[in-house]
Amino acid sequence: MTWLSPLHLAAAAGVAVPILIHLFGRPRPRHVRFPSLRLLRVAHRERHSSVRLQRLVSLLLRCLALLLLAAALALPTARTGWLAALGRPLGATAVLVDVSASMRIRMADRTGMARAREAAREIMAGLPYASPVVLAGAGASLRAVAEGPLSAGQAAGLTAGLRATDEHARLRECLASALGERAGGGGSAVLITDGQATSLGASPAARLPRGAGLIVVDVGAPAGENLAITDASVHDRPAVRGRPLSVDAQVRAFGNAGDRVPVTLMYNKRAEDAATATLRPDGLLSVRLGFTPRTAGVVGAQVRIPEDGFALDDRRLVASIVRERLRVVVVGDEEGTRFIRTALDPFPPGDERSTIEVTRVDPVALSDADLERADAIVLAESAGLSPEALAATSDAARRGVGVLVYVGPDAPEAGVLAALGLGGVEVGDAVTHRDGLALAEFASRRPPLDAFAESGAGDLSVARFTTTCSVAVEEASATALARFDDGAPAMVEASLGRGTVLLLATAPDDAWTDLPRLPVYVPLMHTLVHYLAAGSSPTTLDAFPGEMAAGRLPPDAAAPEAIGPDGEAVAVERVGDAWRFTPDRIGTWRVTSGEEDICAFAVNLDPAESDLTRVADAELRSTLQPMDVTVVAADDLGRMRGALARPVDISALFALLALVTLAADAAVVHRGAGSAGQDG
């Protein structure tokens, strides 16, 4: 028997009150001798001894009643024996089963989930029929399976239906939810888990009840080695049909695993690329693979390594929204934009090889409608832009549409530069160079010019610039990505909202430079346009099963919905201009608004689930403080029946005994009073 409120046992000190009253509370009579009353002395002695006995019995009963009431206030509990049979259950017994992905690992001839189901069935079979119970799966959140008294048959059927999910468990949060909300703040809990350390991490927000009993049933096995793909993402944005995409993947060794690891990228059920790297024990390696999407829409690929004992983390999905082609608006006259348009789209109209759709607009005719669905804007000529057209271009840049500004014979005015986020850039007069300048300094370690850092990608330094405009960059908000060999900036980058703005200190045609006539010009223009269009490309996110994913909706978007791997639509919560929902399994998901895909998901296993390191018993008790934790191996359940029994509140039994004692005292007092009346 234990006491939930032992401080109330101090009330037992009140037993001194009736004792003191008994000893000092009765008045002491004066003895007066009357000769005529001497004959009554013998009868008085006989009656007095009877009264003294009744008073002593009454004193003992009153003391016992006070002691019983003090014990009732201290909230006594019992787990087994006849006392437990006479009490009421103290809250519910919460039986939580770890349903995280690591429970799928096979140990000997069974998975951890199979052992957990067997343990849950044995535990629930040992609970009385009328006992309240909460059976729940513990993953990223608590999922109640059943609540209330369950028969043995019902319990067996419910435990057999438990299945491991794709989620990473957050067991501390699930325990706090089970004991705080569903079990009424009391009771006890049984947690059946494989003891994975990462699933028992401390969370300050998850408060566990002090002193509550917790039995942790360990169904795990010693942690083994594990190789896992912990990350994979598409490197290039935006994704366009027919344009190669790079995928960066990370492979990690947990435990002492380490060897030469083949990594394969699968697309449309075919191996598109592969690499083999040497992975050190407890090490991490990065691999870049590539594939070329052949269709538009939401496209998924998969990075794989050879399967081991935990196959779920030996593959990882990537997803991207692939466009049929980019939409580029080129602002300028027919002749001045000829090289730009030819470099971006050299194919006849309607040719399937074209990946960029170019629309030319005169500066004086540029309108909101021209920019509404643009991915990038090339301002070959800015003179003649109306204030409305300039404002529309600035708004487009703020929502993610990149802008490429040329400095030609008609240099952009300061107001144009300021509206496009280039307020810290000053453009001077045109300067002629008899021998021509060359590009001599590049930011070759960052996009977009990193594409030309490797040999064979094209040499930009061979171009000659006979005329340039002097450009001065005054503020840190703008960065010179390339310079001429005289030190003057040749390419300047700035940001405006979600968009990127690039300024080229040359003319858009071949009047100032021979660059448009060189082979490197075509890949340069494609690289710049794709870099600028990245801000307007649909979002691609990484998500984990059971974890909430969220994003922003485009203006005037219709009601969003999520489409799962099986094509089934799932409702999405809309909060203002944002959406959010929780994917429940691994796969490629997408969020749509009307007929438009606004986001693609690669929902993968949480990398924390790949670390199979087990938590030590001492660390487990420390993590689950302030609960009273007992760790039991699954094979020892039979010997832990007493510890697994739920606590029973027997305070009512003590209170009842106190009332019975007081009633007995009243009977004794009444009988004594009757005897005194008869003697009188």
Sequence and secondary structure as in RCSB ss.txt:
>XXXX:A:sequence
MTWLSPLHLAAAAGVAVPILIHLFGRPRPRHVRFPSLRLLRVAHRERHSSVRLQRLVSLLLRCLALLLLAAALAL
PTARTGWLAALGRPLGATAVLVDVSASMRIRMADRTGMARAREAAREIMAGLPYASPVVLAGAGASLRAVAEGPL
SAGQAAGLTAGLRATDEHARLRECLASALGERAGGGGSAVLITDGQATSLGASPAARLPRGAGLIVVDVGAPAGE
NLAITDASVHDRPAVRGRPLSVDAQVRAFGNAGDRVPVTLMYNKRAEDAATATLRPDGLLSVRLGFTPRTAGVVG
AQVRIPEDGFALDDRRLVASIVRERLRVVVVGDEEGTRFIRTALDPFPPGDERSTIEVTRVDPVALSDADLERAD
AIVLAESAGLSPEALAATSDAARRGVGVLVYVGPDAPEAGVLAALGLGGVEVGDAVTHRDGLALAEFASRRPPLD
AFAESGAGDLSVARFTTTCSVAVEEASATALARFDDGAPAMVEASLGRGTVLLLATAPDDAWTDLPRLPVYVPLM
HTLVHYLAAGSSPTTLDAFPGEMAAGRLPPDAAAPEAIGPDGEAVAVERVGDAWRFTPDRIGTWRVTSGEEDICA
FAVNLDPAESDLTRVADAELRSTLQPMDVTVVAADDLGRMRGALARPVDISALFALLALVTLAADAAVVHRGAGS
AGQDG
>XXXX:A:secstr
 EES GGGGGGGGGGHHHHHHHHHSS        GGGGGGHHHHHHHHHHHHHHHHHHHHHHHHHHHHHHHHHT 
EEESSHHHHHTSEE S EEEEEE SGGGGSEETTEEHHHHHHHHHHHHHHTS TT  EEEEEESSSEEEEEES  
 HHHHHHHHHT    SS   HHHHHHHIIIIITTT SEEEEEE  BGGGG   TT    TT EEEEEE       
EEEEEEEEE SSSEETTS EEEEEEEEEETT   EEEEEEEETTEEEEEEEEE  TT EEEEEEEE   SSEEEE
EEEE    S GGGSEEEEEEEEES EEEEEES TTTTHHHHHHH  S TT TT  EEEEEE GGG  HHHHTT S
EEEES  TT  HHHHHHHHHHHHTT EEEEE  SS   HHHHHHTT TTEEEEEEEEEEEEE EEEE TTSTTGG
GGSSTTS  GGG  EEEEEEEEE STTSEEEEEETTS EEEEEEEETTEEEEEESS SSSSSBSGGGSTTHHHHH
HHHHHHHHGGGS EEEEE TTS EEEE  TT   EEEE TTS EEE EEETTEEEE   SSEEEEEEETTEEEEE
EEE   GGGG   B  HHHHHHHTTTSEEEEEEGGGGGGGHHHHS  EE HHHHHHHHHHHHHHHHHHHHHHHHH
HHHH 
